[in-house]
Each structure stands twice: as C-alpha cells, then as structure tokens.
Amino acid sequence: MAFFKKKKHQQLSEEIVLPEHIGIIMDGNGRWAKKRKLPRSAGHNAGGKVFRTISRYCSDIGIKYLTVYAFSTENWKRPEEEINALMKLFKDYLEEALMDFKDDSIVVRFIGDKTHFSDELKALMIENEEGSKDRDGMVLNIAMNYGSRDEIVRAVKSISNDVKNNKLSVDSIDEKLISDNLYTAGQPDPDLIIRPSGEYRISNFMLWQAAYTEFVIMNKLWPDFTTDDLDEAIKIFNNRNRRFGGV
C-alpha cells in the first residue's frame, strides 16, 4: 500500500490563489483519543495518518512549502509513555518515508534541535533529507523538538559569534540577516497558518516568520481534519485583505 494516496484537486476553483507556504499546528490528538476512551497513542497514530494525507494533498494541489508542527520543545514534559509512543511513531514514519518517497517530488526537511533524539532517529532524519534534497517539488518542513523562541535564541547566538569574530558588524544586522539564521532560511514566510482543535494560541510556532501570516482556527481535532477542511481554510485565506501594515 502506498504511504500516501493521491487525491485529485476537485474542490478549489481556478480563481483561488494558493498560499505559497502553509503552516499547520497539528493539535488535538490526545483529546480525540480521550473522547473515544482510547490511549493517547491511538490519537497520535490517527493524527499521523492525517498528516500523510494532508502533506500529499498539499503537494498535489501545488503548495510550494508546508511546515507541520510535529513535536515542540515543550512536549518533553509529557508522560514518558506518551513520549515513547511518539518516538516509535516518528521512527515508523521515517522508515516508511524512505521507501514511499523515493519516487516522489517532495523535499523533506526537519527543523528544530535534533540533538535530543536517539541516534537511530537522527540517522533516519539525515537519510530522509539526503535522499530528497535534489527533488524539485514541495518542501515539507517537519518541526521536531522545535520551539520558535529557541530558534530565535540560536539565531542571535550565531550572529553574535560572527560579530565577536569580526565576520559581521553590528550595523549589518537587519531583518534579512535574522531570517537567514533561522531554520527556514531561504524560504518565504508562511502566508497561512492553520490550527485545528479550536485553540486560539500560536504555541511557540514560527513567531518571527508569522509577522504577517493569516491565521485560520478550525473547531475540529487534527485526526478528524480532511482535505475538504484544508480547501475551506484556503478559501478563507482568499477572502482576507492582506495589507502588510499598509492601507
């Protein structure tokens, strides 16, 4: 069975303008499981399947960049049993992705601090990145052990070291330089960030990059999220008037 199943783009009209970069905060797996009296790991497994479907659909309809929030720097505070289940899910996904993505156009990248993961997971991340780096399709950023504040701190430290070593002057520090030191260097800022589950929080996700991003909150838990919901979010995005601080 293919890792992703293709779905033709049927819902959106030709007049719809696609966001170049979409971010998704994949929220609600635990609550989905609790509602069904299932272990939280069952919610993460269900959410993983939705991630596969939505990622492939975004690629099919022509989205150029997709960033999904898979595991935050704060998620280590969760029960050990849940973390272990998540690590197994990540491992299974990465192993399957190596096989299923080999003939695909999707470029897979991992953003976040990889140092806290097992050597096996780190090796699988590197193998996925190396195996997909020469593809020409959608860039899929998977945020793992990611926190935007941590990302900004790392950027500041990197720039500070360059100033200290006389590679940069203080006057050369500007917005572009900071952007160039983030995990998403070289990529456009997200046009649209979608948060299922009905929560009105950004949860430490792409704080710098989201300065002028349009947000769509959907009252649906991530495991219940469908391609029709993605279409609806894109339609909502198309009805926004993006002024970027202007009139």
HELIX and SHEET records of a PDB file:
HELIX    1   1 ASN A   29  LYS A   35  1                                   7    
HELIX    2   2 ARG A   40  ILE A   61  1                                  22    
HELIX    3   3 ASN A   75  LYS A   77  5                                   3    
HELIX    4   4 GLU A   80  ASP A  100  1                                  21    
HELIX    5   5 PHE A  101  ASP A  103  5                                   3    
HELIX    6   6 LYS A  114  HIS A  116  5                                   3    
HELIX    7   7 ASP A  119  SER A  132  1                                  14    
HELIX    8   8 SER A  148  LYS A  164  1                                  17    
HELIX    9   9 VAL A  170  SER A  172  5                                   3    
HELIX   10  10 GLU A  175  SER A  179  1                                   5    
HELIX   11  11 TRP A  222  ASP A  224  5                                   3    
HELIX   12  12 THR A  227  ASN A  238  1                                  12    
SHEET    1   A 6 VAL A 107  ILE A 111  0                                        
SHEET    2   A 6 VAL A 139  TYR A 146  1                                        
SHEET    3   A 6 TYR A  65  SER A  72  1                                        
SHEET    4   A 6 HIS A  21  ILE A  25  1                                        
SHEET    5   A 6 LEU A 192  PRO A 196  1                                        
SHEET    6   A 6 GLU A 214  MET A 218  1                                        
END                                                                             
